[in-house]
Amino acid sequence: MTHQSLIKIAILIAKAALTGILVWLIASRIDFSSALALIGTLDTVVVVQAGLIFLGGYAIGGYRLILVLRMFGRSCSFAKGFKINLSGLFLGQVLLTFISGDAFRVWQLTKLDIDLRTAGTAIFLDRAMGSVGMIALAGLGLAPLLGIIENPLMAWGSILAVAVGITGVVIFVVLGVVVPDRLRTIRYFGAVVELASANRFAWLAPRQSTAAMVASLLIHLLIVLAVYVLAHGFGLDITYFQCFMVVPIIMFLSMLPISFSGWGVREGMMIVAFELLGYPADKALAIGITLGLIMIAISLPGGLLWLQTRREGIK
């Protein structure tokens, strides 16, 4: 077994352990059966509404991918971009990490006669722009959120999370613009810089990059809307602004590659955030679980597209 294989196994074990610990901590505080019972009473219409909102977000994501490809002088139809994103979502859910989904998206772009390097850089930039949009909204919601957090440790933790995200964005920009060429030859550092250099394509195409950032913001605002719809479906008298304060930072933390597809992190943060807003933990847990299940359900058509792609590859 190679050194890289051992590292991958170690990472999977660590993720499994952390996911298990998070689920255990949640279960030790809240009765899962109560949350599951709540999910069973949720109106199907509400589930469909939230699912369609999510689907709309992924459709906008397909358009963002088109915009990113245009920055590299490449083209892609909306239907193809949407299919690639949906298939990537499926693999991200099945293989329990968004990185797997992104790797598949890179491979799909190479089938459009886009070279591997350009495809990888484009998907990285697409993911980065989505993260920037999420961090921007988390930053906007942080100030009012701090006004209701009484625990100093929790307040500083929230500030740190957003600060780390903003720092990551700044480093992303700096590495791609001002790093001397001689540092790019360093083995691993050079690879990181090469990916970060993708941002120069955004600077050279202001129209496409602006539209892509607007698309990113719309996607995350739709996620907030989906949570708002689910919350009302569970009988919570919550405002959209309250959801806006907490959902972006929840989704940002759940995107960190420390658990399987965000499970455990998303639900735990949902409980903490909604309790801060004065809402019961069991309903917050029900929202988090339903959100994850909807993402899996939406990804299933992407699975059919993935199977179709595999059959075409075999032929």
HELIX and SHEET records of a PDB file:
HELIX    1   1 HIS A    3  ARG A   29  1                                  27    
HELIX    2   2 PHE A   32  THR A   41  1                                  10    
HELIX    3   3 THR A   44  MET A   71  1                                  28    
HELIX    4   4 PHE A   78  VAL A   94  1                                  17    
HELIX    5   5 PHE A   98  THR A  110  1                                  13    
HELIX    6   6 LEU A  116  LEU A  146  1                                  31    
HELIX    7   7 PRO A  152  VAL A  177  1                                  26    
HELIX    8   8 ASP A  181  THR A  185  5                                   5    
HELIX    9   9 ARG A  187  ALA A  196  1                                  10    
HELIX   10  10 ASN A  199  LEU A  204  1                                   6    
HELIX   11  11 PRO A  206  GLY A  233  1                                  28    
HELIX   12  12 TYR A  240  SER A  254  1                                  15    
HELIX   13  13 PHE A  260  GLY A  262  5                                   3    
HELIX   14  14 VAL A  265  LEU A  276  1                                  12    
HELIX   15  15 ALA A  281  ILE A  314  1                                  34    
END                                                                             
